[in-house]
Amino acid sequence: MLNDKVVLITGGTGSFGKALTKTVLSKYKPRKLIIYSRDELKQYEMQNQFNGSKYDFIRFFIGDVRDKERLYRAFDGVDYVIHAAALKQVPTAEYNPLEAVKTNILGAANILDAAIDQKVKKVIALSTDKAVNPINLYGATKLCSDKLFVAGNSYSGMEGTKFSVVRYGNVVGSRGSVIPLFLKMRETGELHITDPRMTRFWITLEQGVNFVLSSLEYMAGGEIFIPKIPSMRVMDLAKAICPKCKIKTIGIRPGEKLHEVLISEDDSRYALEYDNFYSIIPFFLEKGRYLFLGPNEGIPCPSDFRYASDTNSNWLNEQDLIDMIKNVPNG
């Protein structure tokens, strides 16, 4: 799929971007791989990690998704864009709301314009479970971003750029993950949790990368792809990290949910189920063109279907979590 293609990753120096780069280099032979981000130090470190003499087709572009002119330059000749750039820390977005809007919403609009005008073939954007029925600003900005990318297919037309979205839950060990925080707390003998009833969807970086790449291959334009992933209880995670630690409940923080949702009842009217994922199709386009996306036909979900972390049928136990923690850096 990516052989002899020009691929650009926004936010390419982040946790996901680096993992995606490793996978692309191991499985494909792109003509050019462009790492687009605004952090020069992380780009320098990534250049040292991926030696230029071995990977002479990797390019590093300093740029911000807020800068439309820079995006136009970066997207010149690009076939596929994987949009991973975002301000995603919930407390940071609450305290700096306009900054989150500029990056997550206006940045998405810039990508739409640049991709269409530069004739990019496909764009797939990363979203989050917090975009479903959002109660914090980060989730609200990602909901707006998702809507922009879905509607972008109407702007580009049938033969133009195709836009789709991938939505999944918490990524094990990524920046902002609770695991590094718990590992640090473990040294004190006390773990702080917000609520013992809390549940979350859980996915590894590798699983996230592979799902994004498969969605990029199958996308027809306008879908929101959601993987079938397990849930975990925060108390099970705490016990897996430090079974002898004292647990202190500190209360749910502003903008935090008790449980997360990946497909709401309202979304279910447009959702199709496949073997390993769901797809929410855009209501303004024909349903028929989306019934066959990959290895099997999509089955319409019941109208009252809800895919939530507390009612999920797939759960991680303590041993599963222990095995995951072993693969977290510095964990």
N, C-alpha and C positions, 0 to 999 in steps of 0.2 A: 504493500500500500504506500509506503513512504519512500521506496527505492527511487532514486533519481528525482525526488521532489524537493522543493524548498520549503522548510518548516520553520515557523517562528513561534517561540514560547514567550508570552508576556509574563513578567514575574518569574523569569527563568532561573534566578539565583535563589529562589525560595526552596523549602523542603520538597514540594511537589515537583518544581522545575528541575531540580537536580536529579531526583529519582527518575523522572521522565527522560531526561537526557541519557542517563545510564541505560535505560531500557531501549531507547531508540538506537543508541550506538551498538548495542549487543544484538539487536534483531533486524536492523534495517541498514541501508546504505543511502542516506539522503544526499542529494547533490549539495545542499547547504542547510545547516542548522543554525538558526539565529537565536541567541539568548538576549532578550530585551528586558532590561530592568534599570532602575535608577540608582542602584548602590554600587559605586565603583570599587569599594573594598571587596564586596562579595564577588564581583566579576573578576577581580584580580585573583582571588582565592580559587575561583572555579576554573580560570585559565590555567593555573598551576596544576589543578587536579586533572584536567583534560588537556594533556600536552599537545601543543599546536603542531609539532612535527608528526605526531601520529594522527591527529584529527584536524587536518588542515582545512576542512570544510566548515568548521565551527566559527561563527562570527559573534562578537559581543558588541551589542549596541547599548550605549547609555541613553536612556530615554524614559519618559513618564507617559502613562496612558492619558494624562491630562493634556499633553502637548500634541494637538492634532497634526501639526506640520511635521513633527518628528515621526509620527506614525505613518504618514503618507510616504515619507522617505524610506522607513524601515520595511513597509509592506510592498515595495516595488519588486515585482517578480516573484512574490511569495505564493505558494500553492495552498498551504494549510496554516491556520493560526490556532494555537491552543492558548486560551486566555485564562491565565492563573493569577494575574496581578490583582490585588485587592488590599484594602485596609480591613482586617478581619478580627481584631481584638475588640470584644464587646465593650469593656470599660473605656477603651480609647475612643471608640466611635461615639459613645454617650457623651464624653467630655469634649470631643472635637467633631461635632455633627457635620459641619459644613465641609470639613476635610474628607470625611467618609463619603459624603454626597459627591464631591468633586472627583474622587478616584473611582468609586464603585458605580456611580450612575452616569455622570458626565463622561468619565473615561470609557464606559461601555458605548455611549453614543458616538464618541470619537472613533472607536474601533469599527462600529457599523459603517460610518461614512468612509473611512479609509479603506476598509476591506472591499466595499462595493465599488468605489471609484478606481481602486487598483486591481480590480478583477481577481481577488483571492477566491479560490474555489470553495473552500469550506472553513468555517470558524466554529469551534466548539468551546463553550465557556464553562468554567467551574462554578457551581453554586453550593448551597448548604441547606441542611434541614431547617436552619433558623429562618429561611425565607418563607416557610409555610406558616401561615397565621402568625406573622412576626409580632413580637412584643418588645424588641429592642431595635435600635437604629440600624445596627449592622444587618440584621435580618430584613429590615424594611428596604435598605439600599439594595440588597441582593435580590429581593422580590422585584424591585423596579428594573434591575439589570436583566433578570430573567425575562420579564415582559418585553424589554427592548429587543433582546436577541430573538425571541420568538416572532415578534412583529417585524423584525428586520427582513424576514423572507418575503413579506409583502412589498417592501421597498425595493428589494433587489430583483424581483420578478422570477418567473419560472426558470429562466436560463442563467440567472445571475448567481451571486454568492449564496451559499446555503449556511444558515445559522442554526445551531442546536445547543442544548444545555445539558450538563451532567450534574446531578444533585445527589450528594451522599452525606453521611454523618461524620462524627468525630474521627480524625485520623490518628492512629496510634503513634505516639512519640513525636508528632509534628510540633512546630512552634505553637505554643498556646495549649498544647495537650496537658491534661491533668497529671499524666504519669511522671514527667520530670519534676513537677511540684511535689507530688507524693514522695518520690525518691529522696528529695531534699529534706522533706519533713521527717522522713523515717529516721534520720540521724538524731532527731530530738526525742524520739519515742512517742510522739503524738501526731496524729493525722487530723487535719481539719476538713470536715465535709459540710456541705451546705444543707443537705437533707438526706437522711438514710433511705428514703423511698425513691430517690432519683434514679432514672434509667437513661441510657444513651445508646444510639446506634454506634457501631464500632467497625472500622475498616482499616486495613494496613495501607501504607504508602504504595506497596507493590500492587495490591488489589486495586487501589484507586487508579494507578497509572494504567494498568491493563484494561480496566473498564473504560477509561477515557479513550484509549486507542481503539477498542472494539466499537465504541459508540461513534467515533469518527468515521470508521469504515461503513457502518450500517446506516448512518443518518441520511434521511431524505430532506431534512430541513424543517425546523419548527418543533421538533420533539424535545421533551425534557426526559432524559434517561435516568432511571433510579435503580441501582443494583439491589439485589436481595442480599442483605447483610445481617449479621447477628446483632442482638442487643446485649448490653451488660448492665448489671446493677452496680452502682458506685460503691456499695458496701462490700460486694464481692471483690472489686478491684482493690479496695483498701486492705482487705484481708490477704489478698494475693501478694501485695507489696510488703506488708508488715503485719503478720498475724498476731504479733504480741504487742503491737502499738495500742496506745489509748486513743479512742475515737472521740473527737470533740465536734459537736454539731454547732455550726455558727449561723445557720439560717440562709435562705435563698437570697442571692444578691440581686440588685436591680437589673432587670432585663434578662433574667435567667428563668428557664422553664423547669418544671418538675420532670416532664417527659418531652421528647421531641417527636415531630411528625414529618414523614417524607411524602406522604400522599394524604390529603384531607378528603373528607366526604364530598366536598364540592369538586375537587379535582378528579374524583373517581369516575365521574360521568364521561371523562375524556381519556381514561387510562386503559391501557392494554397490558396484559400479563404475558410474559415469556418464561422460558425455563429458569433463567438466572437473573432476570431484570424486569422492570416495568417501564412503560413509556407513556408519558402524558402527551397526547397529540393536540395540536392547536385547533381550537373549536371552529375557526373560520376557514379551515381547509377540508378537503374531502377525506373521510375516514378510510376509504378503501385503499388509498395509496400507502397507508401505514400498516396494513395488516400483515405484511410480510417484510420484516426488516433483517432477519438473520437466519439462524438455524431452524426456526420453527415459526408457526403462525401465531400472531398475537390474539389473545382471547380477551374480549371486553370484560373489565372488572365490574362487580356488582355496584349498583348505584349508591349503596351506603358503605362501600369499602373504605377502610381507614388503615393506613400503614404507619403505625406508631411504635415507639420504642418500648412502651409498656405492654402492648398487646401482641407483639411480635411472637411468632411461633419458634423462632430460632434464637437460642440463648447461649452465651459463653459462660462456662462454669469457672471455678477458681483455677483449675489446672490449665484451662485454655488461656486464661489471663496471665498466669505465671509464664507460660511458654512465649506469649507475645512480649512480655516485659523483658525477657532475656535478649530480644533483638532490638530493643530501644537503645540508641547510643548513650553511653555512660550509665546504663541501667543494669 
